[in-house]
């Protein structure tokens, strides 16, 4: 039940918080700077994590001296869709379907565009901005209610493992 509740709040929470986050930056140029900094931060932290992980693996040499016999099986290699198709899949054909299926990348794309549109329209979009602002507050409240049950739910998830 707890995992279902977590999945239940993810899509609307991501949508509302991103729309408000993007729309709250009034100047589209500053939004571009924030986006560039965010992507740069993501790449730098990812690179640091890779270097730290590889460094620790090199130092402790996990699996050294371990002998594992691998059974001979044939594995079918599927070709990937390609990078262009991957980027095209980020753009939702139907944003409501993306929300229903919980496709996070498509939800993020949709939320960013809504936030940008609110930023460009300004005064006429104020009711839409207020709607998403209030909706985000409602989602935060729902999240806090669900998190009150987190200790009991995690105990329920871990209990069978501890019991074994």
Residue, then its C-alpha position, 0 to 999 in steps of 0.5 A: x500500500x505504501x509503495x502504491x501511495x508513493x507511486x500515486x503522488x509522483x506524477x502530479x508532484x513532479x508536474x506541479x513543482x516543476x511548473x511552479x519552479x519554471x514559472x516563478x523565474x520571471x526572466x526567460x534569460x535567467x531561466x536559461x542560465x539556471x538550466x545551464x547551471x543545473x545541467x552542468x551541476x548534474x554532469x559534474x556530480x555524475x563525473x565525480x561519482x564515477x571517479x569515486x566509484x571507480x577509485x574505490x573499486x580499484x583500491x579494494x578490488x572486489x571479486x579479486x581471486x573469485x572464480x565463477x563458472x559462467x554457463x554458455x548461453x546465447x544472449x540476443x542483442x537488441x539494437x537500441x532505438x538510436x539517440x534521435x528516437x530517444x530524444x523524440x520519445x521525451x516529447x509526449x504525443x499526449x501529455x495526459x497519457x504521459x501523466x497516466x502512465x507515469x512517464x517522468x521524462x515526458x512529464x518533465x518536458x510537459x511541465x517545463x513547457x507549461x512553466x515557460x508558457x506561463x512566463x511568456x503570457x504573464x498576466x493572463x496566465x496568472x490564474x493558471x499559475x495560481x492553480x498550479x501553486x495551490x495544486x503543488x501545496x495540496x500535493x505537498x500536504x498529501x506527501x506529508x500525510x503519506x510520509x507519516x506512515x513511512x516508518x510503519x510501512x518500511x517496517x512492514x517492507x523489511x519485516x519479511x526479510x528480517x524474519x528470514 
